[in-house]
Amino acid sequence: MREARMSKAREQFEAALSAVQQAAFARYYALLVEWNERMNLTAVTEESEVYIKHFWDSLLALRVPEFTETLGEAGKLADVGTGAGFPGLPLAICCPQVHVVLMDSLQKRTRFLEAVVEELGLKNVTVVHGRAEDLARDDTWRQRFDVVVSRAVARLNVLLELTVPFVRPGGCVLAYKGPQLDEELPDGRRAAGQLSAKIERVERTSLPMGEGERTLAVIRVEGTVSPTFPRKAGTPQRRPL
């Protein structure tokens, strides 16, 4: 019964896509499974589950007005700690006018991402290997993005130190979280205040067929981030704001 529900949800997902996008997601899935045999990219490998728990989940940002309004017609988006490409790659597939930069600290994952980008012919995607704490101090990336997304990387107060320095004043961070977000909000608000940002609101939604609750925190960057942040690699996790 659950398998039938998941298959139906996948059909609904694909129905909203163009034929080109459907083919891109199908190839992405095939590459994910192929590479997952050699390295640990995801514990979720059953096809319909990947479509719902990874692809559908990644595209929840498209429902958030601040996301599309801030990016505009041809904005710049970074996915910090992208892992196997979530949520950045699905967003890049569905938003070809947006330039997407996928950032990850593990080189074997960035090699996988480069293979997917090449195979899918995604001209709007750049893959960058490095730690967020180091990349955010590079003028190439610091406060250069309209929107930064991140999914399942760290507690909110830690995550904000790793993401806010990439965002231009007036841009936003969209943090993908589960139902535990409420307990992270007080620490997150305190951290945001030290980073010239504020938590504007929380978008609550769910995956289809009862596959889980999701929350997305919308954080607005209000000004220039102090050069103090981010602190050196490892410090945000050891001594959170």
C-alpha positions as a Markdown table, in Angstrom:
| # | Residue | x | y | z |
|---|---|---|---|---|
| 1 | Met | 0.0 | 0.0 | 0.0 |
| 2 | Arg | 2.8 | 2.5 | 0.9 |
| 3 | Glu | 4.6 | 1.6 | -2.3 |
| 4 | Ala | 1.6 | 2.5 | -4.3 |
| 5 | Arg | 1.1 | 5.8 | -2.5 |
| 6 | Met | 4.8 | 6.7 | -3.1 |
| 7 | Ser | 4.5 | 5.9 | -6.8 |
| 8 | Lys | 1.5 | 8.1 | -7.0 |
| 9 | Ala | 3.3 | 10.9 | -5.3 |
| 10 | Arg | 6.2 | 10.5 | -7.8 |
| 11 | Glu | 3.8 | 10.7 | -10.7 |
| 12 | Gln | 2.4 | 14.0 | -9.3 |
| 13 | Phe | 5.9 | 15.3 | -9.0 |
| 14 | Glu | 6.8 | 14.4 | -12.6 |
| 15 | Ala | 3.5 | 15.8 | -13.9 |
| 16 | Ala | 4.7 | 19.3 | -12.9 |
| 17 | Leu | 7.9 | 19.0 | -14.9 |
| 18 | Ser | 8.8 | 19.4 | -18.5 |
| 19 | Ala | 10.1 | 16.4 | -20.5 |
| 20 | Val | 13.6 | 17.8 | -20.3 |
| 21 | Gln | 13.4 | 18.1 | -16.5 |
| 22 | Gln | 11.9 | 14.7 | -16.1 |
| 23 | Ala | 14.8 | 13.2 | -18.0 |
| 24 | Ala | 17.3 | 15.2 | -15.9 |
| 25 | Phe | 15.9 | 13.9 | -12.6 |
| 26 | Ala | 15.8 | 10.3 | -14.0 |
| 27 | Arg | 19.5 | 10.5 | -14.9 |
| 28 | Tyr | 20.4 | 12.2 | -11.6 |
| 29 | Tyr | 18.7 | 9.3 | -9.8 |
| 30 | Ala | 20.6 | 6.7 | -11.9 |
| 31 | Leu | 24.0 | 8.4 | -11.1 |
| 32 | Leu | 23.1 | 8.8 | -7.4 |
| 33 | Val | 22.5 | 5.0 | -7.1 |
| 34 | Glu | 25.6 | 4.2 | -9.2 |
| 35 | Trp | 28.0 | 6.3 | -7.2 |
| 36 | Asn | 26.3 | 5.4 | -3.9 |
| 37 | Glu | 27.7 | 1.9 | -4.4 |
| 38 | Arg | 31.2 | 3.3 | -4.1 |
| 39 | Met | 30.7 | 6.0 | -1.5 |
| 40 | Asn | 28.1 | 7.0 | 1.1 |
| 41 | Leu | 25.9 | 9.6 | -0.5 |
| 42 | Thr | 22.5 | 8.7 | 0.8 |
| 43 | Ala | 20.8 | 6.0 | 2.9 |
| 44 | Val | 17.7 | 6.5 | 0.7 |
| 45 | Thr | 18.0 | 4.7 | -2.6 |
| 46 | Glu | 14.6 | 3.3 | -3.5 |
| 47 | Glu | 13.5 | 5.2 | -6.5 |
| 48 | Ser | 10.1 | 6.6 | -5.3 |
| 49 | Glu | 11.6 | 7.5 | -1.9 |
| 50 | Val | 14.4 | 9.4 | -3.6 |
| 51 | Tyr | 11.9 | 11.3 | -5.7 |
| 52 | Ile | 9.9 | 12.3 | -2.6 |
| 53 | Lys | 12.4 | 12.6 | 0.2 |
| 54 | His | 15.2 | 14.2 | -1.8 |
| 55 | Phe | 13.8 | 15.7 | -5.0 |
| 56 | Trp | 10.4 | 16.9 | -3.9 |
| 57 | Asp | 11.8 | 18.0 | -0.5 |
| 58 | Ser | 14.5 | 20.0 | -2.3 |
| 59 | Leu | 11.9 | 21.9 | -4.3 |
| 60 | Leu | 9.9 | 23.0 | -1.3 |
| 61 | Ala | 11.8 | 26.3 | -1.5 |
| 62 | Leu | 9.8 | 27.2 | -4.7 |
| 63 | Arg | 6.7 | 27.5 | -2.5 |
| 64 | Val | 8.3 | 30.2 | -0.3 |
| 65 | Pro | 7.6 | 33.7 | -1.7 |
| 66 | Glu | 10.8 | 35.2 | -0.3 |
| 67 | Phe | 12.8 | 32.7 | -2.2 |
| 68 | Thr | 11.6 | 33.6 | -5.7 |
| 69 | Glu | 11.2 | 37.3 | -5.0 |
| 70 | Thr | 14.8 | 37.6 | -3.7 |
| 71 | Leu | 16.3 | 35.6 | -6.6 |
| 72 | Gly | 14.4 | 37.5 | -9.2 |
| 73 | Glu | 14.8 | 36.6 | -12.9 |
| 74 | Ala | 18.5 | 35.6 | -12.8 |
| 75 | Gly | 19.8 | 35.6 | -9.3 |
| 76 | Lys | 22.7 | 33.8 | -7.6 |
| 77 | Leu | 22.1 | 31.0 | -5.2 |
| 78 | Ala | 24.6 | 29.0 | -3.1 |
| 79 | Asp | 23.9 | 25.6 | -1.4 |
| 80 | Val | 26.3 | 25.3 | 1.6 |
| 81 | Gly | 27.1 | 21.7 | 2.6 |
| 82 | Thr | 25.2 | 20.4 | -0.4 |
| 83 | Gly | 26.3 | 16.7 | 0.1 |
| 84 | Ala | 24.8 | 14.7 | -2.8 |
| 85 | Gly | 23.4 | 17.9 | -4.3 |
| 86 | Phe | 20.3 | 18.6 | -2.1 |
| 87 | Pro | 18.6 | 21.0 | -2.4 |
| 88 | Gly | 20.8 | 22.8 | -4.9 |
| 89 | Leu | 20.8 | 20.5 | -7.9 |
| 90 | Pro | 17.0 | 20.0 | -8.0 |
| 91 | Leu | 16.6 | 23.7 | -7.8 |
| 92 | Ala | 19.1 | 24.2 | -10.6 |
| 93 | Ile | 17.3 | 21.8 | -12.8 |
| 94 | Cys | 14.0 | 23.6 | -12.3 |
| 95 | Cys | 15.4 | 27.2 | -12.3 |
| 96 | Pro | 17.8 | 27.3 | -15.3 |
| 97 | Gln | 17.9 | 31.1 | -15.2 |
| 98 | Val | 19.5 | 31.0 | -11.7 |
| 99 | His | 23.2 | 30.5 | -11.2 |
| 100 | Val | 23.7 | 27.9 | -8.6 |
| 101 | Val | 27.0 | 27.3 | -6.7 |
| 102 | Leu | 27.2 | 23.9 | -4.9 |
| 103 | Met | 29.7 | 24.0 | -1.9 |
| 104 | Asp | 30.9 | 21.0 | 0.0 |
| 105 | Ser | 33.9 | 20.2 | 2.1 |
| 106 | Leu | 34.4 | 16.6 | 1.0 |
| 107 | Gln | 36.2 | 16.2 | -2.4 |
| 108 | Lys | 34.7 | 12.8 | -3.2 |
| 109 | Arg | 31.2 | 14.4 | -3.1 |
| 110 | Thr | 32.3 | 17.3 | -5.3 |
| 111 | Arg | 33.6 | 14.8 | -7.8 |
| 112 | Phe | 30.2 | 13.2 | -7.9 |
| 113 | Leu | 28.5 | 16.6 | -8.3 |
| 114 | Glu | 30.8 | 17.5 | -11.1 |
| 115 | Ala | 29.9 | 14.2 | -12.9 |
| 116 | Val | 26.2 | 14.9 | -12.5 |
| 117 | Val | 26.5 | 18.5 | -13.7 |
| 118 | Glu | 28.5 | 17.4 | -16.8 |
| 119 | Glu | 26.1 | 14.5 | -17.6 |
| 120 | Leu | 23.0 | 16.7 | -17.3 |
| 121 | Gly | 24.6 | 19.6 | -19.2 |
| 122 | Leu | 23.8 | 22.1 | -16.5 |
| 123 | Lys | 25.4 | 25.3 | -17.6 |
| 124 | Asn | 24.0 | 27.2 | -14.6 |
| 125 | Val | 25.9 | 25.2 | -11.9 |
| 126 | Thr | 29.4 | 25.6 | -10.4 |
| 127 | Val | 30.8 | 23.1 | -8.0 |
| 128 | Val | 33.2 | 24.3 | -5.3 |
| 129 | His | 35.3 | 22.2 | -2.9 |
| 130 | Gly | 36.0 | 23.8 | 0.5 |
| 131 | Arg | 34.8 | 24.4 | 4.0 |
| 132 | Ala | 32.2 | 27.1 | 4.5 |
| 133 | Glu | 34.4 | 28.8 | 7.1 |
| 134 | Asp | 37.2 | 29.3 | 4.5 |
| 135 | Leu | 35.1 | 30.0 | 1.4 |
| 136 | Ala | 33.1 | 32.7 | 3.2 |
| 137 | Arg | 36.3 | 34.6 | 3.8 |
| 138 | Asp | 37.1 | 34.6 | 0.1 |
| 139 | Asp | 36.0 | 37.8 | -1.7 |
| 140 | Thr | 34.9 | 35.6 | -4.6 |
| 141 | Trp | 32.0 | 34.3 | -2.5 |
| 142 | Arg | 31.6 | 36.6 | 0.5 |
| 143 | Gln | 28.2 | 38.4 | 0.5 |
| 144 | Arg | 27.8 | 37.7 | -3.2 |
| 145 | Phe | 24.6 | 35.6 | -3.2 |
| 146 | Asp | 21.0 | 36.6 | -3.3 |
| 147 | Val | 19.9 | 33.4 | -1.6 |
| 148 | Val | 21.7 | 30.7 | 0.3 |
| 149 | Val | 20.1 | 27.3 | 1.0 |
| 150 | Ser | 21.2 | 24.5 | 3.3 |
| 151 | Arg | 19.6 | 21.2 | 4.2 |
| 152 | Ala | 20.3 | 19.1 | 7.3 |
| 153 | Val | 23.8 | 20.6 | 8.0 |
| 154 | Ala | 23.8 | 21.8 | 11.6 |
| 155 | Arg | 21.7 | 23.4 | 14.4 |
| 156 | Leu | 20.3 | 26.8 | 13.4 |
| 157 | Asn | 22.7 | 28.9 | 15.4 |
| 158 | Val | 25.7 | 27.1 | 13.9 |
| 159 | Leu | 24.2 | 27.0 | 10.4 |
| 160 | Leu | 23.7 | 30.8 | 10.4 |
| 161 | Glu | 27.4 | 31.5 | 11.1 |
| 162 | Leu | 28.2 | 29.2 | 8.1 |
| 163 | Thr | 25.7 | 30.7 | 5.7 |
| 164 | Val | 24.9 | 34.3 | 6.4 |
| 165 | Pro | 28.4 | 35.6 | 5.4 |
| 166 | Phe | 27.7 | 34.4 | 1.8 |
| 167 | Val | 24.6 | 36.6 | 1.5 |
| 168 | Arg | 24.4 | 40.1 | 0.2 |
| 169 | Pro | 22.5 | 42.7 | 2.3 |
| 170 | Gly | 18.8 | 42.3 | 1.6 |
| 171 | Gly | 19.3 | 38.6 | 0.6 |
| 172 | Cys | 18.2 | 35.7 | 2.6 |
| 173 | Val | 19.1 | 32.3 | 3.9 |
| 174 | Leu | 16.6 | 29.5 | 3.6 |
| 175 | Ala | 17.3 | 26.7 | 6.1 |
| 176 | Tyr | 15.7 | 23.3 | 5.5 |
| 177 | Lys | 14.7 | 21.8 | 8.9 |
| 178 | Gly | 12.5 | 19.1 | 10.3 |
| 179 | Pro | 9.9 | 19.5 | 13.1 |
| 180 | Gln | 12.7 | 20.1 | 15.7 |
| 181 | Leu | 13.2 | 23.7 | 14.5 |
| 182 | Asp | 11.1 | 25.2 | 17.3 |
| 183 | Glu | 13.7 | 24.2 | 19.9 |
| 184 | Glu | 16.5 | 25.8 | 17.8 |
| 185 | Leu | 14.8 | 29.1 | 17.3 |
| 186 | Pro | 15.9 | 30.9 | 20.5 |
| 187 | Asp | 19.6 | 30.2 | 19.9 |
| 188 | Gly | 19.1 | 30.9 | 16.2 |
| 189 | Arg | 17.6 | 34.4 | 16.9 |
| 190 | Arg | 20.6 | 35.2 | 19.2 |
| 191 | Ala | 23.1 | 34.1 | 16.5 |
| 192 | Ala | 21.2 | 36.0 | 13.8 |
| 193 | Gly | 21.4 | 39.2 | 15.8 |
| 194 | Gln | 25.2 | 38.9 | 15.9 |
| 195 | Leu | 25.4 | 38.4 | 12.1 |
| 196 | Ser | 23.3 | 41.4 | 11.0 |
| 197 | Ala | 20.4 | 39.2 | 10.2 |
| 198 | Lys | 17.0 | 38.2 | 11.6 |
| 199 | Ile | 14.7 | 35.2 | 11.4 |
| 200 | Glu | 11.7 | 36.6 | 9.5 |
| 201 | Arg | 9.4 | 33.6 | 9.7 |
| 202 | Val | 9.0 | 29.9 | 9.5 |
| 203 | Glu | 7.3 | 28.1 | 6.7 |
| 204 | Arg | 5.7 | 24.8 | 7.8 |
| 205 | Thr | 4.8 | 22.2 | 5.2 |
| 206 | Ser | 4.9 | 18.4 | 4.7 |
| 207 | Leu | 5.9 | 15.9 | 2.1 |
| 208 | Pro | 3.1 | 14.0 | 0.3 |
| 209 | Met | 1.6 | 10.7 | 1.5 |
| 210 | Gly | 2.5 | 11.4 | 5.1 |
| 211 | Glu | 6.3 | 11.1 | 4.5 |
| 212 | Gly | 7.3 | 13.7 | 7.0 |
| 213 | Glu | 6.8 | 17.3 | 8.3 |
| 214 | Arg | 9.2 | 20.0 | 7.1 |
| 215 | Thr | 10.0 | 23.5 | 8.3 |
| 216 | Leu | 11.9 | 26.1 | 6.4 |
| 217 | Ala | 13.3 | 29.1 | 8.3 |
| 218 | Val | 13.6 | 32.3 | 6.3 |
| 219 | Ile | 16.4 | 34.5 | 7.5 |
| 220 | Arg | 16.9 | 38.0 | 6.1 |
| 221 | Val | 20.4 | 39.5 | 6.0 |
| 222 | Glu | 20.0 | 43.2 | 6.9 |
| 223 | Gly | 23.6 | 44.5 | 6.6 |
| 224 | Thr | 27.3 | 43.9 | 6.2 |
| 225 | Val | 28.5 | 40.9 | 8.2 |
| 226 | Ser | 31.3 | 41.6 | 10.6 |
| 227 | Pro | 34.7 | 40.4 | 9.4 |
| 228 | Thr | 34.9 | 38.4 | 12.6 |
| 229 | Phe | 32.5 | 35.8 | 11.1 |
| 230 | Pro | 32.7 | 33.1 | 10.3 |
| 231 | Arg | 35.3 | 32.1 | 12.8 |
| 232 | Lys | 38.0 | 29.6 | 11.9 |
| 233 | Ala | 37.1 | 26.1 | 10.9 |
| 234 | Gly | 35.5 | 24.0 | 13.6 |
| 235 | Thr | 34.9 | 26.9 | 16.0 |
| 236 | Pro | 31.3 | 27.5 | 15.2 |
| 237 | Gln | 30.5 | 23.8 | 16.1 |
| 238 | Arg | 32.6 | 23.9 | 19.3 |
| 239 | Arg | 31.5 | 27.3 | 20.5 |
| 240 | Pro | 28.2 | 28.2 | 18.9 |
| 241 | Leu | 27.0 | 31.8 | 18.9 |
